Amino acid sequence: MNQELKKKIVHNLMQVARKYAEVESFPIGVTGEKNISTREAHAIESIGDNQCANVTEIANYFGFTKSAASQLVSKLTKQGFVVKKQASHSNKELQLSLTPLGWQAFEAHARMHGQDQQHIMEAMDNVEIGDLARLNELLNNLNRIMDRRLNTE
């Protein structure tokens, strides 16, 4: 692949990353008075989808420290989106679940990001499966590079 094309791809990735970060900073309206950040919405989504049932799973899923995940869950609990209760299989572990307000936030996030995701999925319909596999490999490699950079700072 020629160097000029590689530079254009890196430039496009940087533009997408910047715009994505900007979009991710937009608040998501849950009720007339309550908004959540996208980061909070993603945590709520992971609990609602049963991908994360406790603080440790949230930390691992998002690549946060346990302390950061715990702070996020505490904030969501104080705001009334999440409840913590003792897990049935462990006296030490707390199980997370959504409150009715948490489910409202879950739905608001799904509506907001569902449209974008649908457009992205439709754009991928026109790409050959082999090209998608190579793109996925490239993104995994970029993710590892960013992980290394984040771990050295």
ChimeraX commands (.cxc) that place a marker at each C-alpha (Angstrom):
marker #1 position 0.00,0.00,0.00 radius 0.5
marker #1 position 1.45,3.38,-0.87 radius 0.5
marker #1 position 2.43,5.85,1.85 radius 0.5
marker #1 position 0.05,8.57,0.64 radius 0.5
marker #1 position -2.99,6.28,1.00 radius 0.5
marker #1 position -1.82,5.21,4.46 radius 0.5
marker #1 position -1.50,8.86,5.50 radius 0.5
marker #1 position -5.02,9.59,4.21 radius 0.5
marker #1 position -6.39,6.62,6.19 radius 0.5
marker #1 position -4.67,7.79,9.40 radius 0.5
marker #1 position -5.99,11.32,8.80 radius 0.5
marker #1 position -9.54,10.00,8.31 radius 0.5
marker #1 position -9.26,7.86,11.46 radius 0.5
marker #1 position -8.14,10.90,13.46 radius 0.5
marker #1 position -11.07,12.94,12.14 radius 0.5
marker #1 position -13.54,10.17,12.98 radius 0.5
marker #1 position -12.02,9.75,16.46 radius 0.5
marker #1 position -12.25,13.49,17.17 radius 0.5
marker #1 position -15.86,13.69,15.96 radius 0.5
marker #1 position -16.79,10.52,17.85 radius 0.5
marker #1 position -15.34,11.97,21.05 radius 0.5
marker #1 position -17.35,15.15,20.50 radius 0.5
marker #1 position -20.59,13.22,19.89 radius 0.5
marker #1 position -19.90,11.05,22.94 radius 0.5
marker #1 position -19.73,14.19,25.10 radius 0.5
marker #1 position -23.33,15.15,24.28 radius 0.5
marker #1 position -25.71,14.66,27.21 radius 0.5
marker #1 position -28.54,12.16,26.79 radius 0.5
marker #1 position -31.91,13.35,28.04 radius 0.5
marker #1 position -33.67,10.80,30.21 radius 0.5
marker #1 position -36.43,12.90,31.73 radius 0.5
marker #1 position -37.23,16.60,31.65 radius 0.5
marker #1 position -34.76,17.20,34.47 radius 0.5
marker #1 position -32.30,14.31,34.20 radius 0.5
marker #1 position -29.48,13.89,31.72 radius 0.5
marker #1 position -26.67,11.36,31.65 radius 0.5
marker #1 position -23.31,11.33,29.96 radius 0.5
marker #1 position -22.61,8.82,27.24 radius 0.5
marker #1 position -20.13,7.10,29.55 radius 0.5
marker #1 position -22.88,6.68,32.13 radius 0.5
marker #1 position -25.28,5.50,29.42 radius 0.5
marker #1 position -22.83,2.83,28.28 radius 0.5
marker #1 position -22.49,1.55,31.85 radius 0.5
marker #1 position -26.28,1.49,32.15 radius 0.5
marker #1 position -26.49,-0.35,28.83 radius 0.5
marker #1 position -23.97,-2.98,29.96 radius 0.5
marker #1 position -25.97,-3.61,33.14 radius 0.5
marker #1 position -29.30,-3.70,31.30 radius 0.5
marker #1 position -27.95,-6.11,28.68 radius 0.5
marker #1 position -26.60,-8.34,31.50 radius 0.5
marker #1 position -23.06,-7.99,30.18 radius 0.5
marker #1 position -21.93,-6.55,33.50 radius 0.5
marker #1 position -23.43,-7.62,36.80 radius 0.5
marker #1 position -20.92,-6.06,39.18 radius 0.5
marker #1 position -18.26,-3.35,39.47 radius 0.5
marker #1 position -15.40,-5.69,38.52 radius 0.5
marker #1 position -17.16,-6.69,35.30 radius 0.5
marker #1 position -17.76,-3.04,34.42 radius 0.5
marker #1 position -14.06,-2.27,35.03 radius 0.5
marker #1 position -12.97,-5.18,32.84 radius 0.5
marker #1 position -15.55,-4.55,30.11 radius 0.5
marker #1 position -14.67,-0.87,29.65 radius 0.5
marker #1 position -10.99,-1.04,30.57 radius 0.5
marker #1 position -11.48,1.14,33.67 radius 0.5
marker #1 position -9.76,0.69,36.99 radius 0.5
marker #1 position -11.97,-0.87,39.67 radius 0.5
marker #1 position -11.86,2.45,41.49 radius 0.5
marker #1 position -13.15,4.36,38.44 radius 0.5
marker #1 position -15.86,1.76,37.85 radius 0.5
marker #1 position -16.86,1.91,41.51 radius 0.5
marker #1 position -17.11,5.72,41.37 radius 0.5
marker #1 position -19.23,5.51,38.22 radius 0.5
marker #1 position -21.57,2.94,39.78 radius 0.5
marker #1 position -21.82,4.99,42.99 radius 0.5
marker #1 position -22.77,8.06,40.96 radius 0.5
marker #1 position -25.40,6.09,39.02 radius 0.5
marker #1 position -26.74,4.70,42.29 radius 0.5
marker #1 position -26.99,8.17,43.89 radius 0.5
marker #1 position -28.78,9.48,40.79 radius 0.5
marker #1 position -31.32,6.64,41.03 radius 0.5
marker #1 position -30.37,4.71,37.86 radius 0.5
marker #1 position -28.80,1.64,39.48 radius 0.5
marker #1 position -29.37,-0.41,42.61 radius 0.5
marker #1 position -26.78,-2.56,44.34 radius 0.5
marker #1 position -27.80,-5.65,46.24 radius 0.5
marker #1 position -25.88,-8.52,47.71 radius 0.5
marker #1 position -25.22,-11.29,45.20 radius 0.5
marker #1 position -26.86,-14.60,45.99 radius 0.5
marker #1 position -23.61,-16.52,45.44 radius 0.5
marker #1 position -21.28,-14.30,47.50 radius 0.5
marker #1 position -21.44,-12.27,50.70 radius 0.5
marker #1 position -18.72,-9.94,49.41 radius 0.5
marker #1 position -20.05,-9.24,45.95 radius 0.5
marker #1 position -22.74,-6.72,45.04 radius 0.5
marker #1 position -25.05,-7.39,42.12 radius 0.5
marker #1 position -26.08,-4.43,39.94 radius 0.5
marker #1 position -29.48,-3.90,38.37 radius 0.5
marker #1 position -31.38,-1.03,36.81 radius 0.5
marker #1 position -34.15,0.90,38.48 radius 0.5
marker #1 position -37.18,2.04,36.46 radius 0.5
marker #1 position -35.31,5.33,35.88 radius 0.5
marker #1 position -32.30,3.28,34.79 radius 0.5
marker #1 position -34.46,1.50,32.23 radius 0.5
marker #1 position -35.65,4.90,30.97 radius 0.5
marker #1 position -31.99,5.88,30.50 radius 0.5
marker #1 position -31.32,2.54,28.79 radius 0.5
marker #1 position -34.13,3.23,26.29 radius 0.5
marker #1 position -33.07,6.86,25.72 radius 0.5
marker #1 position -29.55,5.71,24.92 radius 0.5
marker #1 position -30.81,2.97,22.62 radius 0.5
marker #1 position -32.91,5.48,20.68 radius 0.5
marker #1 position -30.06,7.97,20.39 radius 0.5
marker #1 position -27.37,5.55,19.27 radius 0.5
marker #1 position -29.63,3.11,17.47 radius 0.5
marker #1 position -30.02,5.37,14.48 radius 0.5
marker #1 position -26.27,5.93,14.12 radius 0.5
marker #1 position -25.53,2.24,14.50 radius 0.5
marker #1 position -28.14,1.38,11.88 radius 0.5
marker #1 position -26.50,3.76,9.38 radius 0.5
marker #1 position -23.08,2.26,10.07 radius 0.5
marker #1 position -24.41,-1.29,9.67 radius 0.5
marker #1 position -26.07,-0.34,6.39 radius 0.5
marker #1 position -22.81,1.18,5.12 radius 0.5
marker #1 position -21.05,-2.09,5.92 radius 0.5
marker #1 position -23.63,-4.02,3.86 radius 0.5
marker #1 position -21.84,-2.74,0.75 radius 0.5
marker #1 position -18.40,-4.01,1.85 radius 0.5
marker #1 position -17.08,-7.50,1.12 radius 0.5
marker #1 position -16.79,-9.79,4.14 radius 0.5
marker #1 position -13.03,-10.21,3.60 radius 0.5
marker #1 position -12.58,-6.44,3.65 radius 0.5
marker #1 position -14.63,-6.22,6.87 radius 0.5
marker #1 position -12.43,-8.91,8.43 radius 0.5
marker #1 position -9.29,-6.95,7.47 radius 0.5
marker #1 position -10.82,-3.74,8.81 radius 0.5
marker #1 position -11.60,-5.52,12.08 radius 0.5
marker #1 position -8.00,-6.76,12.26 radius 0.5
marker #1 position -6.70,-3.22,11.64 radius 0.5
marker #1 position -8.96,-1.79,14.33 radius 0.5
marker #1 position -7.85,-4.47,16.80 radius 0.5
marker #1 position -4.22,-3.56,16.07 radius 0.5
marker #1 position -4.94,0.16,16.53 radius 0.5
marker #1 position -6.71,-0.65,19.79 radius 0.5
marker #1 position -3.61,-2.49,21.06 radius 0.5
marker #1 position -1.40,0.46,20.05 radius 0.5
marker #1 position -3.65,2.85,21.99 radius 0.5
marker #1 position -3.62,0.47,24.99 radius 0.5
marker #1 position 0.19,0.50,24.98 radius 0.5
marker #1 position 0.24,4.29,24.80 radius 0.5
marker #1 position -2.29,4.65,27.61 radius 0.5
marker #1 position -0.34,2.22,29.80 radius 0.5
marker #1 position 2.94,4.11,29.38 radius 0.5
marker #1 position 1.63,7.52,30.39 radius 0.5
marker link #1:1,2 radius 0.2
marker link #1:2,3 radius 0.2
marker link #1:3,4 radius 0.2
marker link #1:4,5 radius 0.2
marker link #1:5,6 radius 0.2
marker link #1:6,7 radius 0.2
marker link #1:7,8 radius 0.2
marker link #1:8,9 radius 0.2
marker link #1:9,10 radius 0.2
marker link #1:10,11 radius 0.2
marker link #1:11,12 radius 0.2
marker link #1:12,13 radius 0.2
marker link #1:13,14 radius 0.2
marker link #1:14,15 radius 0.2
marker link #1:15,16 radius 0.2
marker link #1:16,17 radius 0.2
marker link #1:17,18 radius 0.2
marker link #1:18,19 radius 0.2
marker link #1:19,20 radius 0.2
marker link #1:20,21 radius 0.2
marker link #1:21,22 radius 0.2
marker link #1:22,23 radius 0.2
marker link #1:23,24 radius 0.2
marker link #1:24,25 radius 0.2
marker link #1:25,26 radius 0.2
marker link #1:26,27 radius 0.2
marker link #1:27,28 radius 0.2
marker link #1:28,29 radius 0.2
marker link #1:29,30 radius 0.2
marker link #1:30,31 radius 0.2
marker link #1:31,32 radius 0.2
marker link #1:32,33 radius 0.2
marker link #1:33,34 radius 0.2
marker link #1:34,35 radius 0.2
marker link #1:35,36 radius 0.2
marker link #1:36,37 radius 0.2
marker link #1:37,38 radius 0.2
marker link #1:38,39 radius 0.2
marker link #1:39,40 radius 0.2
marker link #1:40,41 radius 0.2
marker link #1:41,42 radius 0.2
marker link #1:42,43 radius 0.2
marker link #1:43,44 radius 0.2
marker link #1:44,45 radius 0.2
marker link #1:45,46 radius 0.2
marker link #1:46,47 radius 0.2
marker link #1:47,48 radius 0.2
marker link #1:48,49 radius 0.2
marker link #1:49,50 radius 0.2
marker link #1:50,51 radius 0.2
marker link #1:51,52 radius 0.2
marker link #1:52,53 radius 0.2
marker link #1:53,54 radius 0.2
marker link #1:54,55 radius 0.2
marker link #1:55,56 radius 0.2
marker link #1:56,57 radius 0.2
marker link #1:57,58 radius 0.2
marker link #1:58,59 radius 0.2
marker link #1:59,60 radius 0.2
marker link #1:60,61 radius 0.2
marker link #1:61,62 radius 0.2
marker link #1:62,63 radius 0.2
marker link #1:63,64 radius 0.2
marker link #1:64,65 radius 0.2
marker link #1:65,66 radius 0.2
marker link #1:66,67 radius 0.2
marker link #1:67,68 radius 0.2
marker link #1:68,69 radius 0.2
marker link #1:69,70 radius 0.2
marker link #1:70,71 radius 0.2
marker link #1:71,72 radius 0.2
marker link #1:72,73 radius 0.2
marker link #1:73,74 radius 0.2
marker link #1:74,75 radius 0.2
marker link #1:75,76 radius 0.2
marker link #1:76,77 radius 0.2
marker link #1:77,78 radius 0.2
marker link #1:78,79 radius 0.2
marker link #1:79,80 radius 0.2
marker link #1:80,81 radius 0.2
marker link #1:81,82 radius 0.2
marker link #1:82,83 radius 0.2
marker link #1:83,84 radius 0.2
marker link #1:84,85 radius 0.2
marker link #1:85,86 radius 0.2
marker link #1:86,87 radius 0.2
marker link #1:87,88 radius 0.2
marker link #1:88,89 radius 0.2
marker link #1:89,90 radius 0.2
marker link #1:90,91 radius 0.2
marker link #1:91,92 radius 0.2
marker link #1:92,93 radius 0.2
marker link #1:93,94 radius 0.2
marker link #1:94,95 radius 0.2
marker link #1:95,96 radius 0.2
marker link #1:96,97 radius 0.2
marker link #1:97,98 radius 0.2
marker link #1:98,99 radius 0.2
marker link #1:99,100 radius 0.2
marker link #1:100,101 radius 0.2
marker link #1:101,102 radius 0.2
marker link #1:102,103 radius 0.2
marker link #1:103,104 radius 0.2
marker link #1:104,105 radius 0.2
marker link #1:105,106 radius 0.2
marker link #1:106,107 radius 0.2
marker link #1:107,108 radius 0.2
marker link #1:108,109 radius 0.2
marker link #1:109,110 radius 0.2
marker link #1:110,111 radius 0.2
marker link #1:111,112 radius 0.2
marker link #1:112,113 radius 0.2
marker link #1:113,114 radius 0.2
marker link #1:114,115 radius 0.2
marker link #1:115,116 radius 0.2
marker link #1:116,117 radius 0.2
marker link #1:117,118 radius 0.2
marker link #1:118,119 radius 0.2
marker link #1:119,120 radius 0.2
marker link #1:120,121 radius 0.2
marker link #1:121,122 radius 0.2
marker link #1:122,123 radius 0.2
marker link #1:123,124 radius 0.2
marker link #1:124,125 radius 0.2
marker link #1:125,126 radius 0.2
marker link #1:126,127 radius 0.2
marker link #1:127,128 radius 0.2
marker link #1:128,129 radius 0.2
marker link #1:129,130 radius 0.2
marker link #1:130,131 radius 0.2
marker link #1:131,132 radius 0.2
marker link #1:132,133 radius 0.2
marker link #1:133,134 radius 0.2
marker link #1:134,135 radius 0.2
marker link #1:135,136 radius 0.2
marker link #1:136,137 radius 0.2
marker link #1:137,138 radius 0.2
marker link #1:138,139 radius 0.2
marker link #1:139,140 radius 0.2
marker link #1:140,141 radius 0.2
marker link #1:141,142 radius 0.2
marker link #1:142,143 radius 0.2
marker link #1:143,144 radius 0.2
marker link #1:144,145 radius 0.2
marker link #1:145,146 radius 0.2
marker link #1:146,147 radius 0.2
marker link #1:147,148 radius 0.2
marker link #1:148,149 radius 0.2
marker link #1:149,150 radius 0.2
marker link #1:150,151 radius 0.2
marker link #1:151,152 radius 0.2
marker link #1:152,153 radius 0.2
view
